[in-house]
Amino acid sequence: MTADDLRHEIEQTRERLGETVDELAAKADVKARARARAAELSGLLTRSEAIQRRWPAAMIAAGVAIAALALARRRRQA
């Protein structure tokens, strides 16, 4: 192994070590992880609330569609 090969290998090892340190630092940053999780849960809650607000309208639309189908079926039978 030549000196250039060793330098190249050391450089690659340093890069991998730096990436590992960054990953560990991100895992150790409890506040940032908690904020990210809170934002994620807030987004889920917002979507859930939006669905709940639209639920009555969807039920009414389904009722109207069922009634229309029932009327159409009666007319065909008559």
N, C-alpha and C positions, 0 to 999 in steps of 0.2 A: 504494500500500500504506500503510495507516495504522499508527500506532504500536502499536495493540492487535494488529494482524495480525503485526507484527514480533515483539512480545513472545511471542505464541502460537507463532510459528515457532521462536523461540529456545528456548522451553520444550520443544517437541517434539524439537528437535535435542539438547538436553541429556539428555533421557530416552533417546534412541537411543544417544547417546555413553556414557551410564552403563551401558546394557545391553551394549554392545560391550566396555567395560572389564571388566565382570563376566565375560563369556564368555572374554576373553583371560586374565584372572586364573585362571579355572578350568582353562584349558588349561595354564597355566604352573605350576600346583600339581602337580608331578610326584609328590610323596609321596601326595597324596590320590588321584590317578589310579592309582598303583601299588596302593594299598590296595583301591580299588574293583575293579581287575582281579583281584587276588589273591582277593578275596571271591567274585567271579564264577567264577573257576576252581575254587575250593574247593567251591562249590555244584555245579559240573559233576562234580567228582570224587566228591562224596558221592552224587549220583544214579547215577553209573557203578558205584560200589561196591554200591549197593542192587540194581541190576539184576543184577550178577554174583552176588550172594547168592541171588537168586530164580531164576537161570537153571537150576540143577539141578532144582528143584521143577517148573519149567515143562516141562523135558524129560521128567520122570517122568510128569507129567500128560498130555503129548502121547502118550507110549508107551502109557499105560493107555487113552486114547481110541482109538488105532489098534487096539489089541488087542480092545477091546470092539466096534469096527466089524467087525473080521475075524470075530469069533465070531458076531455077529449075521448076517453075510452067509452063513457056513457053515450056520447053523441054517435060514435061509430056503432054501438050496439043497438041504438034506437032506429 
